[in-house]
């Protein structure tokens, strides 16, 4: 059985970028989540209604891995439908889940109405005992050297190799360490039971 599978949903490319970096860091497979309907408006509406949407990810596929890492965006403080559906499939497969989001929210605003903390908490609530670790990768971190810079509402920041700075690299590395540490805790726990 393979150890990790990274499943990601991405519209702007930010979640894909983070998923690919994590895949390299953990030496594991990754796969894009493709919903049957990929219209932003429809997905946003389904997300508001807390409704999942069928995707290309199957429970059987998930069962080939020990743990699953889900990466996707935050839209308006919502746990979006493709991620909700994927979480539920991982739960049905009884897999440990590590959940990460990409977002525009600054860390100091994470608890606001549209902040990422709300989404991470929803994922933990839905995943219960299966969600082991969570993390957020904010596009606000790509410009930590220029704190005065603030994008216009219409500007969407993309995380790229050029702006993937030390802060984001450290956050990604720390998330990978948390994932690996969970595995070590499980091994130690299993070893102590005998």
PyMOL commands that set and color helices and strands:
alter all, ss='L'
color gray80, all
select helices_A, chain A and resi 14-26+40-48+59-62+81-92+107-109+116-130+139-143+166-193
alter helices_A, ss='H'
color red, helices_A
select strands_A, chain A and resi 2-8+29-32+65-73+96-103+131-138
alter strands_A, ss='S'
color yellow, strands_A
deselect
rebuild
show_as cartoon
